[in-house]
Amino acid sequence: MIKSKNLLCLIPLIFLAFLGGCGEKKVIPDEPKDIEGLSFSERVELQYADQFAIDRYHDGYSVIYTGEGIGYLLVPKDEPVPENIGENMKIINLPAENIYLAATSAMGLFDSLGCGDAVKFSGTKADEWYIDYARKAMENGDMLYAGKYREPDYELLLSDGCELSVQSTMIEHSPDVKEKLEELGITVFVDYSSYESHPLGRSEWIKVYGEILGRQSEAEELFNEQAQYLESLGSNESTGKTAVFFYINNAGQAVTRKSGDYVTKMIELGGGENVFSDLGGDSGLSTVTMEMEEFYSKAKDADFIIYNSTIGGEISTVEELISKNSLLEDFKAVKEGNVWCTRNNLFQETMKLGAVISDFNAVFTNSAEENPPQFLYRLESGESHE
């Protein structure tokens, strides 16, 4: 029998061992793996992303590793699948066609590459798309609604030859769905772009889809265009201007982003300072809900208001904003005419986050007239935006 004194000494060790076992993080391999029958060529260079790696092999083979610790082997048409690839390696047969896209943020990447037609099935309905190609493709019947990620239409997917599903990390909350898709022969590729620590890391996922779709050079060029936006801002020094990014929910509460969230990082990269510098929370959400009185006390003196219309709904005038809560009328930014609103396509345009950062910079440096923002518009008093 273990004496009580000795047991007390063991408890911390047992606890640490438990944490080590449960908290073990799967990582992307630092070096390319030897794959039987394949000859390694190169690893794709990344600037900002740290949630994927791409290793290329001769004869058109590639392996994409993601933040979940899984490797996806891209096998060219009419080429054999190598033997002994291991249980943590999944197969994506090329060319990738009839894709079931349940990761909404990836659609902008497909569209930018001119490969929207590779997506046959959508996990988003037509009226929920703010990307023109996706909405029109669904209206025309070129893209079919196949159910949300947690309730896909398996029969529809099989009837039209779906072999690949691109999912967000939300699929991890529905492991039975993921398992069922794979049982039916549909490879489930999980997009970990939301885990990227730098906003442009999300845009750099264009290289992942460029690899899958055979548009590697186009992906490189598109990403470099976004990186150039950030490089053009120089040292990215703070303008000293403070900003608050939020919307008002149906309960009349303010919903803002956590400190360190990629949206607040874009504000900082654009030269602004988030009013809420230490706003966190225990939930896995990227947002924090606050009662208006608390929100007012901390945000009323912000130099700029940026209203999130992607959830709160696009508004046209300052009066519409104030109608959501009368306390907003006393905000410094409202009195000084520094109220901006996001266009509702902001969060579906993952490929253009460099442009979004540039938009924020134009706002904070009062240069929006010379550099009209793509994803933001100023709210005027009694006047509608175009």
C-alpha positions, 0 to 999 in steps of 0.5 A: 500500500502507498503511504499517504505522504508518498501518494501526495508526492505522486499526485503532481507527477500523475497530473503532469503525465495526464496533461502530457498525454492529453495535450500532446500536439500533432505537428507538421513534420519539419522534414519531408518524409521518405515515401516508398516509390517516390523521389522528393523534389522540394518543400514549398516556401511559406511566408506567414502560414504555419498550419500546413506544409507542401512537399513535392515529389517527382512525377506530379505527386505532392503531400499536404500536411495540415495542423491536424497532423494528417498528410494528404497524398495527391496522386496524379491521374493514371499514376499508382498509389504508393504502397506502405504510406501509413495510416496517417496519410489520406489519398486525394486523386487528381484532378480534384473534381465534384468537390463538396465544399463545407468550409465557406472561407475556402470558396474565395480561394477556389474562385480566385484561382478560376476553379470554382467549377471544381466545387459541385456541392456546397454546404452553404445555401445560395442566399448565404453566399456573398461571393458572386460566382458561388451564388450564381453557380447555385442559382444556375444549378451548376453547384448544388446544396448538399447540406451543412457539414453536420448533415450532408446529403450522402445520397446526392454526393454519391450520385454525382461522384464526389470523392473529396470534401473540404471541411472547416475544423467544425467537422471535428465536432461531428466525427460520425459524419467524417467517418461516414464520408470516408466510409463512402470513399470521400476523402475529408480534407480539413482546412486549418486556416482559421488556426493561423496566427497571422492574417496573411497566413489564412490567405497563404492557404491559396497555395494548398488549393493551388496544389490540389487544383494544379494552379501552383504558379497562379496561387503563388502570384495571387498570394504575393499580391496580397503580401505586397499590400502589407509590404507597401505599408512599410514598418506598420507603425501605429497611428495612435488611433483607437478603434472598436470592431463590433455589431449589436445582436438581437438582444441589444448586446455588443459583440466584439472580437477577442484581443489577438483575434485575426481581425484585431491583428489586421486592425493593428497591422493597418496602424490602428489600436484595438480599444480592447487590448486584453479581452479574452474568454474561456469559450472557443469563440473568437467573439465576446458578448458585452452588455451595452453599458460595459461596452459604452464605458470602455469604447465610447472614446474610440477614434473609429467605429467599425461596424461588423455588417457580416452578422449585424446586417449592412446599414446605410446611415449613422441614424440606422446605427444609433437606432440599434442602441441610443448610447452609440450617439454619445460615442466620440467616433459618431460625433466626429463622423468616423463611423465605418461599416464592413461590406458583408463579403468580408469574411468570405474573401479569405484571399484578400486579407492583404487588401483588408489590412490596406483598407484599415490603414486608409481609414486610420490615416484618413487617406480613404479618398485617395485609396478607396477601401474595397471592404469598408465604407463610411456611414454618412448621416442620412445618406445611403452608401452605394 
